[in-house]
């Protein structure tokens, strides 16, 4: 498939190459189709990794073959072939904890840093579940809890980053929810 791209000289000078690639869907698709996942898998985890989500040119990856509590997460930049291993999430002092969803937030036009939002499902003795947001920022470092535990009927597996927030929409079943990634998280 041949792709014709017309970018005026002034537009190319005003935008970084990463911004140009991220803004052209067909070009980004072609890059991702040719992504060297075998090389990345050998680097990160010989048992295999998969893409959890993509956001503006970055990929959130995980070693899917591991059990949930042993799973490792990585943020990979296919244009630079560099990755970061996210720190392991603390188990929470004996409370039964399960990662219910991970979402990537990255907008290179606003910041060179990304955030990963983890939704933890906390088991309670009453049989009901509460959820807790935790955020990792490439700028500030470790995972930090954000807000108080809450209950909801949202599927956190398919979050979408849009307009400064991660959105979870449930197609008419249950709640819809968003998390503003532009807020400052203090430890």
C-alpha positions in Angstrom: 0.0 0.0 0.0 1.4 3.4 -1.0 0.6 6.4 1.1 0.9 9.9 -0.2 1.6 12.5 2.4 1.5 16.2 1.7 2.9 18.4 4.5 3.7 22.0 3.8 7.2 23.1 4.7 5.9 25.6 7.3 3.7 23.0 9.0 6.6 20.5 9.1 8.8 23.1 10.7 6.1 23.9 13.4 5.5 20.3 14.4 7.8 17.6 15.6 8.1 14.5 13.5 6.4 12.5 16.3 3.4 14.9 16.2 3.2 14.6 12.4 3.3 10.8 12.5 0.7 10.6 15.3 -1.6 12.9 13.3 -1.7 10.8 10.1 -3.7 7.7 10.9 -2.7 5.8 7.7 1.0 6.3 8.4 0.7 5.4 12.0 -1.2 2.2 11.1 1.6 1.2 8.6 4.2 1.7 11.3 2.3 -0.3 13.8 1.8 -3.1 11.3 5.6 -3.4 10.9 6.3 -3.1 14.6 9.2 -5.4 15.7 7.3 -7.1 18.5 9.5 -10.2 18.4 12.6 -8.1 19.2 10.7 -6.3 21.9 9.4 -9.5 23.4 12.9 -10.9 23.6 14.0 -7.7 25.4 11.2 -7.5 27.8 9.8 -11.0 28.5 10.7 -14.2 26.6 7.3 -15.7 27.5 5.6 -13.1 25.3 4.0 -9.6 25.6 1.0 -8.0 24.1 -0.3 -4.5 23.4 -2.9 -3.4 26.0 -3.5 0.0 24.6 -2.0 2.7 22.3 -2.2 6.4 22.8 -0.8 9.1 20.4 2.1 6.9 19.3 3.0 5.2 22.6 2.1 1.6 23.4 1.1 0.2 26.8 2.3 -3.4 26.8 2.1 -6.3 29.2 3.4 -9.9 29.6 -0.1 -11.5 29.3 1.0 -15.0 30.0 1.8 -14.1 33.6 -0.9 -14.2 36.3 -2.5 -10.9 37.0 -0.6 -10.3 40.3 2.7 -11.1 38.6 2.0 -9.1 35.4 4.6 -6.5 34.3 3.6 -3.4 32.3 5.8 -1.4 29.9 5.4 1.8 27.9 7.0 1.4 24.5 7.8 4.1 21.9 8.0 2.4 18.5 9.5 5.5 16.8 12.5 5.5 19.1 12.5 1.8 20.0 12.7 2.7 23.7 10.7 1.4 26.5 10.1 2.0 30.2 9.2 -0.7 32.7 6.5 0.5 35.1 7.1 -0.2 38.8 5.1 -3.0 40.3 1.9 -2.0 42.0 1.9 -2.5 45.8 -0.5 -5.2 46.9 -2.1 -3.1 49.6 -1.3 -4.6 53.0 -3.1 -8.0 52.8 -6.3 -6.7 51.2 -7.3 -8.8 48.2 -6.4 -6.5 45.2 -6.9 -7.1 41.5 -6.0 -4.9 38.6 -9.2 -4.3 36.8 -7.9 -2.0 34.1 -4.9 0.0 32.9 -5.1 3.0 30.6 -2.4 5.2 29.0 -2.7 9.0 28.7 -0.2 10.8 26.4 -0.6 14.1 24.5 2.8 15.1 23.0 1.3 18.5 22.1 0.9 19.3 25.8 3.7 17.4 27.5 6.5 15.0 26.7 5.4 12.9 29.8 2.8 10.2 29.9 0.5 8.9 32.7 -0.8 5.4 33.3 -4.1 5.0 35.2 -4.6 1.8 37.0 -8.0 0.8 38.4 -7.7 -1.6 41.3 -10.6 -3.7 42.4 -10.5 -4.0 46.2 -12.2 -7.0 47.7 -14.3 -6.4 50.8 -15.6 -8.8 53.4 -19.2 -7.8 52.5 -18.9 -9.3 49.0 -19.1 -5.9 47.3 -16.3 -4.4 45.4 -14.8 -1.0 45.6 -12.4 0.5 43.1 -9.3 2.7 43.6 -7.5 4.8 41.0 -3.7 4.8 41.1 -1.6 6.9 38.7 1.9 6.5 37.5 3.5 9.6 35.9 6.7 9.5 33.9 7.4 12.9 35.3 6.9 12.3 39.0 7.6 8.6 39.4 5.9 6.1 41.7 2.3 4.9 41.7 0.1 7.2 43.7 -3.5 6.7 44.9 -5.9 9.3 43.6 -9.2 9.9 45.3 -11.2 7.7 47.6 -12.4 4.1 46.9 -15.7 4.1 45.0 -18.3 1.7 43.6 -19.6 1.6 40.1 -20.8 -0.7 37.2 -18.1 0.3 34.7 -16.0 -2.0 32.5 -12.5 -0.6 33.0 -10.8 -2.7 30.3 -11.5 -0.3 27.4 -10.6 3.2 28.5 -10.0 5.8 25.8 -7.9 8.9 26.3 -9.6 12.0 24.8 -9.5 15.7 25.6 -7.3 15.4 28.8 -9.2 12.5 30.3 -9.6 8.8 30.2 -13.2 7.8 29.4 -15.0 4.5 30.0 -18.3 4.1 28.3 -20.6 1.1 28.8 -22.9 1.2 25.7 -26.0 1.8 27.8 -25.3 -0.9 30.4 -24.2 0.5 33.7 -22.3 3.8 34.3 -20.0 5.9 32.2 -17.1 7.5 33.9 -14.1 9.6 33.2 -10.8 10.4 35.0 -9.2 13.8 34.4 -5.5 13.1 33.8 -4.6 16.8 33.9 -5.0 17.1 37.6 -1.8 17.2 39.7 -1.3 14.1 41.8 0.5 14.6 45.1 1.9 11.7 47.1 
